[in-house]
């Protein structure tokens, strides 16, 4: 990922936070057909040493010891020059992206079941009333016969926060104000990240 120095993020705690907040990833690797990609939720393991998930057992990306890339996207938005103090500039796109490379390992049935249990605990709200054992055993067993868990180990991280750091403080404030005025969830999230990374507090 091309990342100029002023957009580079190396703080591993923040990188982990981004993965946790935006876990729906694009997993990319090669198969007999060449490059392939699949879209699926991927979570950090509890000790943060690996990534875990599951996919349909027929997915060609399920290859032991294959090298994979997971791409996690945070909020993003078009940035118009009309938001600046002068329109004598060019449009751009602000975004958050984390790339994680590693080695994929296949999990056995019990390990796959643990991934499912942990995923439901992670994504279900505390008051939803739904748990892993809510469906009958035969339903769960049928599902386990159709999917395969995986763990991605030996992780390396690349993270890019393109949040107007290359513009003046005045322009950054104008972009934040405009994003907050839009009221769209993604714009509001992006504005919040811009305030945080640029250390700009609300007036």
Secondary structure as GFF3:
##gff-version 3
##sequence-region A 1 203
A	DSSP	three_ten_helix	5	7	.	.	.	ID=ss1
A	DSSP	beta_strand	8	9	.	.	.	ID=ss2
A	DSSP	alpha_helix	12	21	.	.	.	ID=ss3
A	DSSP	beta_strand	24	31	.	.	.	ID=ss4
A	DSSP	beta_strand	34	41	.	.	.	ID=ss5
A	DSSP	beta_strand	43	44	.	.	.	ID=ss6
A	DSSP	beta_strand	51	56	.	.	.	ID=ss7
A	DSSP	beta_strand	66	79	.	.	.	ID=ss8
A	DSSP	three_ten_helix	81	83	.	.	.	ID=ss9
A	DSSP	beta_strand	92	106	.	.	.	ID=ss10
A	DSSP	alpha_helix	109	123	.	.	.	ID=ss11
A	DSSP	alpha_helix	137	144	.	.	.	ID=ss12
A	DSSP	beta_strand	147	162	.	.	.	ID=ss13
A	DSSP	alpha_helix	169	182	.	.	.	ID=ss14
A	DSSP	alpha_helix	185	198	.	.	.	ID=ss15
###
